[in-house]
């Protein structure tokens, strides 16, 4: 199982939200690039990088930080946050971003996302689904939709989708454990998809349980910043 530490950016700083609420933001570090270097120094290989400013605005905002992390580390970065255009996709891929997370666009303009998959290859994209009670939430978790995670995943699996990251907003930032039931259901319905769990991971035992149910990857955020999980423990897993 991939262990994927997370960096969320607002105003150029490393932050975490609680249950996707921009009003419940905590700044953990002033310099996200330094945090990325610490992950690399701990022999971690992957990074989940989110531009929360971009997610809210509907376009990538924190380009300078993205570029700096790419230039100063060898981490395999999956990036998300407001990607809407071919120009942004091409700029990110040229920068060396490993994979691009597509969220709101996949719901609002599914044909555009299909076009990205067809033109640039499914291996370069992750369907990033933020859910509350199985319903997809949009625009940095500020808008509700009437489509379920299961319908959305089924829609794009037909188009060659390989990767799905699902964040349960109700658990995100709560440090009370992930929604194991959700990931078990997704794994059962979509055995061919590489599913990444996000939200609520609070301990090494949570990671071990996700590994046991054969989840492809797990994103760890607040548990690192709050000292619940040490970077040395992540490498062992």
C-alpha positions as CSV (number, residue, x, y, z in Angstrom):
1,X,0.0,0.0,0.0
2,X,1.3,3.5,-0.9
3,X,1.7,5.8,2.1
4,X,1.0,9.3,0.8
5,X,1.6,12.3,3.2
6,X,-0.4,15.4,2.4
7,X,0.3,19.0,2.1
8,X,-2.7,21.4,1.8
9,X,-1.9,25.0,0.8
10,X,-3.8,28.2,1.6
11,X,-2.1,31.6,1.2
12,X,1.2,29.8,0.5
13,X,1.1,28.1,3.9
14,X,0.8,24.5,5.0
15,X,-2.7,24.1,6.6
16,X,-5.3,21.5,7.5
17,X,-9.1,22.0,7.5
18,X,-11.6,20.1,9.7
19,X,-14.4,18.4,7.8
20,X,-13.6,20.5,4.8
21,X,-14.6,23.8,6.5
22,X,-12.5,26.7,5.4
23,X,-13.6,28.4,8.6
24,X,-11.9,25.7,10.6
25,X,-8.4,26.1,9.3
26,X,-5.2,25.6,11.2
27,X,-1.8,26.7,9.9
28,X,0.9,24.1,10.7
29,X,3.9,25.4,8.8
30,X,4.8,28.5,7.0
31,X,6.8,26.8,4.2
32,X,5.3,23.8,2.4
33,X,8.5,23.2,0.5
34,X,10.4,22.6,3.8
35,X,7.7,20.1,4.8
36,X,8.0,18.3,1.4
37,X,11.8,18.0,2.0
38,X,11.2,16.5,5.4
39,X,8.9,13.9,3.9
40,X,11.6,13.1,1.3
41,X,14.3,13.0,4.1
42,X,12.2,10.4,5.9
43,X,12.5,8.2,2.7
44,X,8.9,8.6,1.7
45,X,8.3,8.5,-2.0
46,X,4.9,10.1,-2.6
47,X,3.2,13.4,-1.9
48,X,-0.5,14.5,-2.1
49,X,-0.4,18.2,-2.8
50,X,-3.6,20.2,-2.7
51,X,-4.1,23.9,-3.7
52,X,-7.1,24.8,-1.5
53,X,-7.0,28.3,-2.9
54,X,-7.3,26.8,-6.3
55,X,-10.1,24.4,-5.4
56,X,-12.1,27.4,-4.2
57,X,-11.3,29.6,-7.1
58,X,-11.7,27.0,-9.8
59,X,-8.1,27.5,-11.2
60,X,-4.6,26.7,-10.0
61,X,-3.3,29.5,-7.7
62,X,-0.1,28.4,-5.9
63,X,2.1,27.7,-9.0
64,X,5.3,28.9,-7.3
65,X,5.0,26.4,-4.5
66,X,4.2,23.5,-6.9
67,X,7.2,24.4,-9.0
68,X,9.5,24.7,-6.0
69,X,8.5,21.3,-4.6
70,X,9.1,19.8,-8.1
71,X,12.5,21.4,-8.4
72,X,13.8,20.8,-4.8
73,X,12.5,17.2,-4.2
74,X,12.2,13.9,-6.1
75,X,8.8,13.1,-4.6
76,X,6.2,11.6,-6.8
77,X,3.5,14.3,-6.5
78,X,-0.2,13.9,-7.2
79,X,-1.7,17.4,-7.4
80,X,-5.2,18.7,-7.1
81,X,-7.0,22.0,-6.6
82,X,-8.9,23.8,-9.3
83,X,-7.5,22.1,-12.5
84,X,-9.9,22.9,-15.2
85,X,-8.1,23.5,-18.5
86,X,-5.8,21.7,-21.0
87,X,-3.3,24.5,-20.5
88,X,-3.1,23.7,-16.7
89,X,-2.9,20.0,-17.4
90,X,0.0,20.5,-19.8
91,X,1.8,22.9,-17.5
92,X,1.6,20.5,-14.6
93,X,2.7,17.4,-16.6
94,X,5.6,19.4,-18.1
95,X,6.6,20.4,-14.6
96,X,6.9,16.7,-13.8
97,X,3.7,16.2,-11.7
98,X,3.1,12.5,-11.5
99,X,-0.7,12.6,-11.5
100,X,-3.4,15.2,-11.6
101,X,-6.5,15.0,-9.4
102,X,-9.7,16.0,-11.1
103,X,-12.7,16.6,-8.9
104,X,-15.5,19.2,-9.7
105,X,-14.7,19.2,-13.4
106,X,-15.5,15.4,-13.6
107,X,-19.0,16.1,-12.3
108,X,-19.8,19.4,-14.1
109,X,-18.0,18.7,-17.4
110,X,-17.5,15.0,-17.7
111,X,-16.7,15.1,-21.4
112,X,-13.7,17.4,-20.7
113,X,-12.3,14.9,-18.2
114,X,-12.9,12.1,-20.7
115,X,-11.0,14.2,-23.2
116,X,-8.1,14.5,-20.8
117,X,-7.9,10.8,-20.2
118,X,-8.0,10.1,-23.9
119,X,-5.4,12.7,-24.9
120,X,-2.9,12.4,-22.0
121,X,-3.4,8.9,-20.7
122,X,-5.5,7.5,-17.8
123,X,-2.3,6.9,-15.8
124,X,-1.8,10.6,-15.4
125,X,-5.1,11.3,-13.7
126,X,-6.9,10.5,-10.5
127,X,-10.7,10.9,-10.1
128,X,-10.7,12.8,-6.8
129,X,-14.1,12.3,-5.1
130,X,-15.0,14.2,-1.9
131,X,-18.1,12.7,-0.3
132,X,-20.5,13.3,2.5
133,X,-22.9,10.4,3.1
134,X,-21.8,8.9,-0.3
135,X,-22.9,12.1,-2.1
136,X,-20.2,14.0,-4.1
137,X,-19.2,17.5,-2.8
138,X,-17.7,20.1,-5.2
139,X,-15.6,23.2,-5.3
140,X,-13.4,22.6,-2.3
141,X,-16.3,20.9,-0.5
142,X,-18.4,24.1,-0.6
143,X,-21.1,22.8,-3.0
144,X,-23.3,19.7,-2.7
145,X,-24.2,17.5,-5.7
146,X,-26.9,14.9,-6.3
147,X,-24.5,12.2,-7.7
148,X,-23.1,9.4,-5.6
149,X,-19.5,8.2,-5.5
150,X,-20.6,4.9,-7.0
151,X,-22.3,6.4,-10.0
152,X,-19.4,8.7,-10.7
153,X,-16.8,6.0,-10.5
154,X,-18.9,3.7,-12.7
155,X,-19.2,6.5,-15.3
156,X,-15.5,6.9,-15.8
157,X,-14.4,3.3,-15.3
158,X,-16.0,2.7,-18.7
159,X,-13.6,5.4,-20.1
160,X,-10.5,3.7,-18.8
161,X,-10.2,5.3,-15.3
162,X,-7.5,3.6,-13.3
163,X,-7.2,5.7,-10.1
164,X,-9.8,6.9,-7.6
165,X,-9.1,8.9,-4.4
166,X,-12.1,9.1,-2.1
167,X,-12.2,11.5,0.8
168,X,-14.9,11.1,3.4
169,X,-15.5,14.7,4.5
170,X,-17.2,13.7,7.7
171,X,-14.1,12.0,9.0
172,X,-11.5,14.4,7.5
173,X,-9.4,16.1,10.1
174,X,-11.3,14.5,13.0
175,X,-8.5,11.9,13.8
176,X,-11.2,9.3,14.7
177,X,-10.4,6.8,12.0
178,X,-11.4,6.5,8.3
179,X,-14.7,5.2,7.0
180,X,-13.6,1.6,6.5
181,X,-17.1,0.6,5.3
182,X,-17.0,3.1,2.4
183,X,-13.7,1.7,1.2
184,X,-14.8,-1.9,1.5
185,X,-17.9,-1.1,-0.6
186,X,-15.8,0.7,-3.2
187,X,-13.3,-2.1,-3.3
188,X,-16.1,-4.7,-3.8
189,X,-17.9,-2.7,-6.5
190,X,-14.7,-1.6,-8.4
191,X,-12.1,-4.4,-7.9
192,X,-10.0,-3.2,-10.8
193,X,-9.7,0.5,-9.7
194,X,-6.7,1.6,-7.7
195,X,-8.5,3.1,-4.7
196,X,-6.8,5.6,-2.3
197,X,-8.3,6.3,1.1
198,X,-8.3,9.8,2.5
199,X,-9.8,11.3,5.6
200,X,-9.7,10.4,9.3
201,X,-6.5,8.3,9.4
202,X,-5.3,8.8,13.0
203,X,-2.9,5.9,13.8
204,X,-0.7,3.1,12.4
205,X,-3.5,0.6,13.1
206,X,-5.8,2.6,10.8
207,X,-3.2,2.1,8.0
208,X,-2.8,-1.5,8.8
209,X,-6.5,-2.0,8.5
210,X,-6.6,-0.3,5.1
211,X,-3.7,-2.4,4.0
212,X,-5.6,-5.5,5.1
213,X,-8.6,-4.7,2.9
214,X,-6.1,-4.2,0.0
215,X,-6.6,-0.4,-0.5
216,X,-4.0,0.8,-3.1
217,X,-3.0,3.9,-1.0
218,X,-3.7,6.0,2.0
219,X,-3.3,9.7,2.4
220,X,-2.1,10.9,5.8
221,X,-2.4,14.5,6.8
222,X,-3.4,15.8,10.2
223,X,-2.1,12.7,12.0
224,X,1.4,13.7,10.9
225,X,1.1,17.3,11.8
226,X,-0.4,16.6,15.2
227,X,2.3,14.0,16.0
228,X,-0.1,11.0,16.1
229,X,2.0,9.2,13.5
230,X,5.7,9.7,13.2
231,X,7.4,9.8,9.7
232,X,9.6,6.9,10.8
233,X,6.5,4.8,11.4
234,X,5.2,5.6,7.9
235,X,8.3,4.3,6.2
236,X,8.1,1.0,8.1
237,X,4.6,0.4,6.8
